[in-house]
Amino acid sequence: MEQAISKEETKAYDRGIYATFLGAFLVLFQIGIYFVYIPWNAERLQITEAEIGLGLFAFGLLNLIGNQVSGRLIVPKIGTKNSIVIGLLGIAYCPLLLILAPSYHWFLIAFMPFGFFVGLFSPSSQSQISMIESKTSRVLTPLYHAAFSFGSLVGAFSAFFTIKYIESPVLIFSITGNMLILGAFLINKFGLDKSYENLEKTPKFKLPKNSILAFGILMMLNYATMGIILDWSALWLTKDLLVPLYLGGAIIFAFNIGEISARLIASKMIKKAGEKVVGGYLSIAAGLIMFASILTSNFYIIVFGMLLFGFGTANFIAIIFRLAIRVTDEPINLTVANLITLGFSGFIFGPALVGYLAEYLSLTFNMYLLSVVWGLNGVALIIMMKRINSNA
């Protein structure tokens, strides 16, 4: 049952929803294009998988700092909308810096502001959606995540054409940077005003509850392994499976089709099947399907398997946010920041580990590892939900 809110509040919250959806779409649209260009950038700079992993490590480290700066310092003072705007402005030209980097040294440096400003943007945007969700009793987090998936999908699809028909990556990432600047302007003008947020003073630092830590660990495994799809799938297809470069975004494309489909019907699935099925059992099934598809070494079967994998795992993070906010006694913005900090800590070891394993084993091994971890994630979430229900 929805809370009693005025028409004015409803309109303000609707504007906030559309604004956060726009920001999520733009960020992942740009990232979706860039990650398809990773093989091109790696060849240009003559760097290995392990060196790419170190760059992603730098991204993850600065992301953690951005998460906590956002949740503890910026959002309580200026609100989520303004923090989102700052994040978008900071992210705008970071991919352009990556493809302009004249050496590996500058490539690493360019990843640092990229990580920091994504760290500002992500928890601020999720906090706003979670706050609106709690005030209106609407299921919004899966739809918000669908905006991320749709952005990544459109980005990967766009990269198919830009790689094939446009010779200048500088032009591409100048345009995407300008799109984020425009998006920041629109969100600043039409987004949710700070007066609707009921921001709470940030409490003194303390470790999150065990339940929040446990949810954060699951998110950490999520980010450590899901990054394989965005960061490494294009390189995997072109290097291990010898697929042409312009098809390097096929897995990202299929994965996001699956994610969007599941997230658009998430509300109905949760109501009919429950969070345990949507977050847990579907993740187990997705891991099994992906493992089986990789065994075939067939490009088309793998792409279809990745579509089903995206569908099965799409709402895992949304379920975690919903459960965590349900059991927390801390401000929403701080709980979200702590969860995302724990989650993105997966970028501290995930990319470096993947790069190391790829260099000495293969990227195919990492894909198998991804499917196994996701099956175990589903099992862990089911166990945690049973414990929460038994303690309720």
KEDRENLO-35213 format. One record per residue (C-alpha): x, y, z; residue in three letters. Coordinates in Angstrom, 1 decimal, decimal comma, always signed. Example, Ala and Ser with C-alpha at 12.3 -4.5 7.8 and 13.67 -1.06 7.14 Angstrom:
<recs>
xx|yy|zz|r
+12,3|-4,5|+7,8|Ala .
+13,7|-1,1|+7,1|Ser .
</recs>
This chain:
<recs>
xx|yy|zz|r
+0,0|+0,0|+0,0|Met .
+1,5|+3,4|-1,0|Glu .
+2,1|+6,1|+1,5|Gln .
-0,2|+9,1|+1,4|Ala .
+1,7|+11,7|-0,6|Ile .
+0,4|+14,8|-2,3|Ser .
+0,1|+15,4|-6,1|Lys .
+3,0|+17,9|-5,8|Glu .
+5,2|+15,3|-4,2|Glu .
+4,2|+12,6|-6,7|Thr .
+5,2|+14,9|-9,6|Lys .
+8,5|+15,8|-7,9|Ala .
+9,3|+12,1|-7,3|Tyr .
+8,4|+11,2|-10,9|Asp .
+10,8|+13,9|-12,1|Arg .
+13,4|+12,4|-9,8|Gly .
+12,8|+8,9|-11,2|Ile .
+13,2|+10,1|-14,8|Tyr .
+16,3|+12,2|-14,0|Ala .
+18,1|+9,2|-12,3|Thr .
+17,1|+6,9|-15,2|Phe .
+18,6|+9,4|-17,6|Leu .
+21,8|+9,6|-15,7|Gly .
+22,1|+5,8|-15,4|Ala .
+21,5|+5,5|-19,2|Phe .
+24,1|+8,0|-20,1|Leu .
+26,9|+6,7|-17,9|Val .
+26,5|+3,1|-19,1|Leu .
+26,0|+4,2|-22,7|Phe .
+29,4|+5,8|-22,6|Gln .
+31,0|+2,9|-20,7|Ile .
+29,3|+0,4|-23,0|Gly .
+31,0|+2,0|-26,0|Ile .
+34,4|+2,3|-24,3|Tyr .
+34,7|-1,3|-23,3|Phe .
+34,1|-2,5|-26,8|Val .
+37,1|-0,3|-27,7|Tyr .
+39,3|-2,0|-25,1|Ile .
+41,0|-4,4|-27,7|Pro .
+41,7|-1,4|-29,9|Trp .
+43,2|+0,7|-27,0|Asn .
+45,2|-2,3|-25,7|Ala .
+46,7|-2,8|-29,2|Glu .
+47,4|+0,9|-29,6|Arg .
+49,3|+1,1|-26,3|Leu .
+50,8|-2,5|-26,6|Gln .
+49,6|-3,5|-23,1|Ile .
+48,7|-6,9|-21,7|Thr .
+45,6|-8,2|-19,9|Glu .
+47,4|-7,9|-16,6|Ala .
+48,2|-4,2|-17,3|Glu .
+44,6|-3,6|-18,2|Ile .
+43,6|-5,2|-14,9|Gly .
+45,9|-2,9|-13,0|Leu .
+44,1|+0,1|-14,7|Gly .
+40,8|-1,3|-13,5|Leu .
+42,3|-1,8|-10,1|Phe .
+43,1|+1,9|-10,0|Ala .
+39,5|+2,6|-11,1|Phe .
+38,1|+0,4|-8,3|Gly .
+40,3|+2,0|-5,6|Leu .
+39,3|+5,5|-6,4|Leu .
+35,7|+4,4|-6,8|Asn .
+35,7|+3,3|-3,1|Leu .
+36,9|+6,7|-2,1|Ile .
+34,2|+8,4|-4,2|Gly .
+31,5|+6,1|-2,6|Asn .
+32,3|+7,2|+0,9|Gln .
+32,8|+10,9|+0,0|Val .
+29,4|+10,8|-1,6|Ser .
+27,5|+9,0|+1,2|Gly .
+29,2|+10,6|+4,2|Arg .
+30,1|+14,1|+3,0|Leu .
+28,5|+15,3|-0,2|Ile .
+24,9|+13,9|-0,2|Val .
+24,1|+14,9|+3,4|Pro .
+25,1|+18,5|+2,6|Lys .
+24,0|+19,2|-0,9|Ile .
+21,5|+16,3|-1,7|Gly .
+21,6|+13,4|-4,1|Thr .
+20,6|+15,5|-7,2|Lys .
+23,6|+17,8|-6,9|Asn .
+26,0|+14,8|-6,2|Ser .
+24,6|+13,1|-9,3|Ile .
+25,3|+16,2|-11,4|Val .
+28,9|+16,5|-10,1|Ile .
+29,4|+12,8|-10,9|Gly .
+28,2|+13,2|-14,5|Leu .
+30,3|+16,3|-15,1|Leu .
+33,4|+14,5|-13,8|Gly .
+32,8|+11,3|-15,8|Ile .
+32,0|+13,1|-19,0|Ala .
+35,5|+13,1|-20,7|Tyr .
+37,3|+10,3|-18,8|Cys .
+36,9|+7,8|-21,6|Pro .
+38,3|+10,4|-24,0|Leu .
+41,3|+10,7|-21,7|Leu .
+41,8|+6,9|-21,8|Leu .
+41,8|+6,7|-25,6|Ile .
+44,1|+9,8|-25,8|Leu .
+46,6|+8,5|-23,3|Ala .
+50,0|+8,6|-25,0|Pro .
+51,5|+5,9|-22,7|Ser .
+50,5|+3,2|-20,2|Tyr .
+51,5|+5,6|-17,4|His .
+48,9|+8,1|-18,5|Trp .
+46,4|+5,3|-19,1|Phe .
+46,6|+4,4|-15,4|Leu .
+46,3|+8,0|-14,3|Ile .
+43,2|+8,5|-16,5|Ala .
+41,4|+5,7|-14,8|Phe .
+41,7|+7,4|-11,4|Met .
+39,2|+10,4|-11,9|Pro .
+37,0|+8,0|-13,9|Phe .
+36,7|+5,7|-10,8|Gly .
+36,3|+8,6|-8,4|Phe .
+33,4|+10,3|-10,2|Phe .
+31,6|+7,0|-10,9|Val .
+32,0|+6,5|-7,2|Gly .
+30,2|+9,9|-6,6|Leu .
+27,5|+9,2|-9,1|Phe .
+26,5|+5,6|-8,4|Ser .
+25,5|+5,7|-4,6|Pro .
+23,9|+9,1|-5,0|Ser .
+21,7|+7,9|-7,8|Ser .
+20,8|+4,6|-6,1|Gln .
+20,1|+6,5|-2,8|Ser .
+17,6|+8,8|-4,6|Gln .
+15,8|+5,8|-6,2|Ile .
+15,8|+3,9|-2,9|Ser .
+14,4|+6,9|-1,0|Met .
+11,6|+7,4|-3,6|Ile .
+10,9|+3,6|-3,5|Glu .
+10,6|+3,7|+0,3|Ser .
+8,3|+6,8|+0,3|Lys .
+6,0|+5,5|-2,5|Thr .
+6,1|+1,7|-1,9|Ser .
+6,8|+1,3|-5,7|Arg .
+9,2|-1,3|-7,0|Val .
+11,7|+1,0|-8,8|Leu .
+15,2|-0,4|-8,3|Thr .
+14,9|-3,1|-11,0|Pro .
+13,7|-0,4|-13,5|Leu .
+16,5|+1,9|-12,5|Tyr .
+19,0|-0,9|-13,1|His .
+17,2|-1,5|-16,5|Ala .
+18,2|+2,0|-17,4|Ala .
+21,8|+1,0|-16,8|Phe .
+21,4|-2,1|-18,9|Ser .
+19,7|-0,2|-21,7|Phe .
+22,5|+2,3|-21,7|Gly .
+25,1|-0,4|-21,9|Ser .
+23,0|-2,2|-24,7|Leu .
+22,7|+1,0|-26,8|Val .
+26,4|+1,7|-26,2|Gly .
+27,6|-1,8|-27,3|Ala .
+25,2|-1,6|-30,3|Phe .
+26,5|+1,8|-31,3|Ser .
+30,1|+0,6|-31,0|Ala .
+29,3|-2,0|-33,7|Phe .
+28,7|+0,9|-36,2|Phe .
+31,3|+3,4|-34,9|Thr .
+34,1|+0,8|-35,1|Ile .
+33,0|-0,2|-38,6|Lys .
+32,2|+3,2|-40,1|Tyr .
+33,9|+6,0|-38,1|Ile .
+37,6|+6,1|-38,0|Glu .
+38,0|+8,7|-35,2|Ser .
+37,5|+7,4|-31,6|Pro .
+38,3|+10,9|-30,4|Val .
+35,2|+12,2|-32,2|Leu .
+33,1|+9,4|-30,7|Ile .
+34,1|+10,0|-27,1|Phe .
+33,9|+13,8|-27,5|Ser .
+30,3|+13,4|-28,5|Ile .
+29,5|+11,0|-25,6|Thr .
+31,2|+13,4|-23,2|Gly .
+29,1|+16,3|-24,5|Asn .
+26,0|+14,1|-24,0|Met .
+26,8|+13,6|-20,3|Leu .
+27,4|+17,4|-19,9|Ile .
+23,9|+18,0|-21,4|Leu .
+22,4|+15,3|-19,2|Gly .
+23,9|+16,9|-16,1|Ala .
+22,3|+20,2|-17,1|Phe .
+18,9|+18,6|-17,6|Leu .
+19,1|+16,7|-14,3|Ile .
+20,1|+19,9|-12,5|Asn .
+17,1|+21,7|-13,9|Lys .
+14,4|+19,0|-13,7|Phe .
+15,6|+16,5|-11,1|Gly .
+14,4|+16,0|-7,5|Leu .
+14,8|+19,1|-5,3|Asp .
+16,7|+18,6|-2,1|Lys .
+13,7|+19,7|+0,0|Ser .
+12,0|+16,4|-0,8|Tyr .
+14,8|+14,2|+0,5|Glu .
+14,6|+14,6|+4,3|Asn .
+18,3|+14,2|+4,5|Leu .
+19,6|+12,9|+7,9|Glu .
+22,9|+13,9|+9,5|Lys .
+25,5|+11,3|+8,9|Thr .
+26,2|+9,3|+12,1|Pro .
+29,8|+8,7|+13,3|Lys .
+31,7|+6,0|+11,5|Phe .
+31,0|+2,5|+12,6|Lys .
+31,1|-0,9|+10,9|Leu .
+27,8|-1,9|+9,3|Pro .
+25,7|-4,6|+10,8|Lys .
+26,6|-8,2|+10,0|Asn .
+23,6|-8,4|+7,7|Ser .
+24,8|-5,4|+5,7|Ile .
+28,3|-6,7|+5,6|Leu .
+27,0|-10,1|+4,3|Ala .
+25,0|-8,3|+1,6|Phe .
+28,0|-6,2|+0,7|Gly .
+30,2|-9,3|+0,3|Ile .
+27,7|-10,8|-2,2|Leu .
+27,8|-7,4|-4,0|Met .
+31,6|-7,6|-4,0|Met .
+31,5|-11,0|-5,7|Leu .
+29,0|-9,5|-8,1|Asn .
+31,2|-6,6|-9,1|Tyr .
+34,4|-8,7|-9,1|Ala .
+32,8|-11,2|-11,6|Thr .
+30,3|-9,2|-13,6|Met .
+33,1|-6,9|-14,6|Gly .
+34,4|-9,8|-16,7|Ile .
+31,5|-9,3|-19,1|Ile .
+31,9|-5,5|-19,5|Leu .
+35,7|-5,3|-19,2|Asp .
+36,8|-8,5|-20,9|Trp .
+34,2|-10,1|-23,1|Ser .
+35,2|-8,1|-26,2|Ala .
+38,8|-9,1|-25,8|Leu .
+37,7|-12,8|-25,1|Trp .
+35,7|-13,0|-28,3|Leu .
+38,4|-11,4|-30,5|Thr .
+41,3|-13,2|-28,9|Lys .
+40,2|-16,6|-27,7|Asp .
+37,3|-17,2|-30,1|Leu .
+38,8|-15,2|-33,0|Leu .
+35,6|-13,2|-33,6|Val .
+35,9|-10,0|-35,8|Pro .
+36,5|-6,8|-33,8|Leu .
+33,2|-5,2|-34,8|Tyr .
+31,3|-8,2|-33,2|Leu .
+33,3|-7,7|-30,0|Gly .
+30,2|-6,2|-28,3|Gly .
+27,9|-9,2|-29,0|Ala .
+28,1|-10,6|-25,5|Ile .
+27,5|-7,2|-23,9|Ile .
+24,6|-6,7|-26,3|Phe .
+23,0|-10,1|-25,5|Ala .
+23,6|-9,8|-21,8|Phe .
+21,9|-6,5|-21,6|Asn .
+18,9|-7,7|-23,7|Ile .
+18,4|-10,4|-21,1|Gly .
+18,9|-7,9|-18,2|Glu .
+16,5|-5,4|-19,6|Ile .
+13,8|-8,0|-20,2|Ser .
+14,0|-9,3|-16,6|Ala .
+14,1|-5,9|-15,0|Arg .
+11,1|-4,6|-16,9|Leu .
+9,0|-7,4|-15,5|Ile .
+10,8|-7,6|-12,1|Ala .
+7,8|-6,2|-10,2|Ser .
+5,5|-8,8|-11,5|Lys .
+8,0|-11,6|-11,0|Met .
+8,7|-10,5|-7,4|Ile .
+4,9|-10,4|-6,6|Lys .
+4,2|-13,8|-8,2|Lys .
+7,4|-15,8|-7,4|Ala .
+9,0|-13,9|-4,5|Gly .
+12,4|-12,4|-4,0|Glu .
+14,0|-15,8|-3,2|Lys .
+13,2|-17,1|-6,7|Val .
+14,0|-13,9|-8,5|Val .
+17,3|-13,2|-6,7|Gly .
+18,4|-16,8|-5,8|Gly .
+17,1|-19,6|-7,9|Tyr .
+17,3|-17,7|-11,2|Leu .
+21,0|-16,9|-10,4|Ser .
+21,7|-20,6|-9,9|Ile .
+20,0|-21,5|-13,2|Ala .
+21,8|-18,7|-15,0|Ala .
+25,2|-19,9|-13,8|Gly .
+24,5|-23,5|-15,0|Leu .
+23,2|-22,3|-18,4|Ile .
+26,3|-20,1|-19,0|Met .
+28,7|-22,9|-18,0|Phe .
+27,0|-25,3|-20,5|Ala .
+27,1|-22,7|-23,3|Ser .
+30,8|-22,0|-22,9|Ile .
+31,5|-25,8|-23,1|Leu .
+30,2|-25,7|-26,7|Thr .
+32,8|-23,1|-27,9|Ser .
+30,1|-22,0|-30,4|Asn .
+29,8|-18,2|-30,8|Phe .
+26,0|-18,2|-31,4|Tyr .
+25,2|-20,6|-28,5|Ile .
+27,5|-18,6|-26,2|Ile .
+25,7|-15,3|-27,1|Val .
+22,3|-17,0|-26,5|Phe .
+23,5|-18,4|-23,2|Gly .
+24,7|-14,9|-22,2|Met .
+21,3|-13,5|-23,0|Leu .
+19,7|-16,1|-20,6|Leu .
+22,5|-15,4|-18,1|Phe .
+21,6|-11,7|-18,1|Gly .
+17,9|-12,5|-17,6|Phe .
+18,7|-14,8|-14,6|Gly .
+21,1|-12,5|-12,8|Thr .
+19,4|-9,2|-13,6|Ala .
+17,6|-8,6|-10,4|Asn .
+20,2|-10,0|-7,9|Phe .
+21,5|-6,5|-6,9|Ile .
+18,1|-5,0|-6,8|Ala .
+16,9|-7,7|-4,3|Ile .
+20,0|-7,0|-2,1|Ile .
+19,3|-3,3|-2,0|Phe .
+15,6|-4,0|-1,1|Arg .
+16,5|-6,4|+1,6|Leu .
+19,3|-4,3|+3,1|Ala .
+17,2|-1,2|+3,3|Ile .
+14,4|-3,2|+4,9|Arg .
+16,6|-4,3|+7,8|Val .
+18,9|-1,3|+8,3|Thr .
+18,5|+1,3|+11,0|Asp .
+20,9|+3,8|+9,3|Glu .
+20,1|+6,6|+6,8|Pro .
+19,4|+5,2|+3,3|Ile .
+22,2|+7,2|+1,7|Asn .
+24,7|+5,8|+4,1|Leu .
+23,5|+2,2|+3,8|Thr .
+23,6|+2,5|+0,0|Val .
+27,1|+4,0|+0,1|Ala .
+28,3|+1,2|+2,4|Asn .
+26,8|-1,5|+0,2|Leu .
+28,3|+0,0|-3,0|Ile .
+31,7|+0,6|-1,3|Thr .
+31,8|-3,1|-0,3|Leu .
+30,5|-4,1|-3,7|Gly .
+33,0|-2,0|-5,7|Phe .
+35,8|-3,3|-3,5|Ser .
+35,5|-6,3|-5,9|Gly .
+37,2|-4,0|-8,4|Phe .
+40,2|-3,9|-6,1|Ile .
+41,0|-7,5|-6,6|Phe .
+38,7|-8,7|-9,4|Gly .
+40,2|-7,0|-12,5|Pro .
+43,8|-7,6|-11,4|Ala .
+43,0|-11,3|-10,7|Leu .
+41,2|-11,7|-14,0|Val .
+44,0|-10,0|-15,9|Gly .
+46,6|-12,3|-14,2|Tyr .
+44,6|-15,5|-14,8|Leu .
+43,9|-14,4|-18,4|Ala .
+47,6|-13,9|-19,1|Glu .
+48,7|-17,2|-17,5|Tyr .
+45,6|-19,3|-18,2|Leu .
+43,0|-17,8|-20,5|Ser .
+40,0|-15,5|-20,6|Leu .
+37,9|-18,6|-21,2|Thr .
+38,9|-19,9|-17,8|Phe .
+37,5|-16,6|-16,3|Asn .
+34,2|-17,1|-18,1|Met .
+33,9|-20,5|-16,5|Tyr .
+34,8|-19,0|-13,1|Leu .
+32,1|-16,4|-13,6|Leu .
+29,4|-19,0|-14,1|Ser .
+30,4|-21,0|-11,1|Val .
+30,6|-17,9|-8,8|Val .
+27,1|-16,8|-9,9|Trp .
+25,6|-20,2|-9,0|Gly .
+27,2|-19,9|-5,5|Leu .
+25,9|-16,3|-5,2|Asn .
+22,4|-17,6|-5,7|Gly .
+22,8|-20,3|-3,1|Val .
+24,3|-17,8|-0,6|Ala .
+21,4|-15,3|-1,1|Leu .
+18,8|-18,0|-0,5|Ile .
+20,5|-19,0|+2,8|Ile .
+20,7|-15,3|+3,9|Met .
+17,0|-14,7|+3,2|Met .
+16,0|-17,8|+5,2|Lys .
+18,0|-16,4|+8,2|Arg .
+16,4|-13,0|+7,9|Ile .
+12,9|-14,5|+7,7|Asn .
+13,6|-16,7|+10,7|Ser .
+14,9|-13,7|+12,8|Asn .
+11,9|-11,5|+11,8|Ala .
</recs>
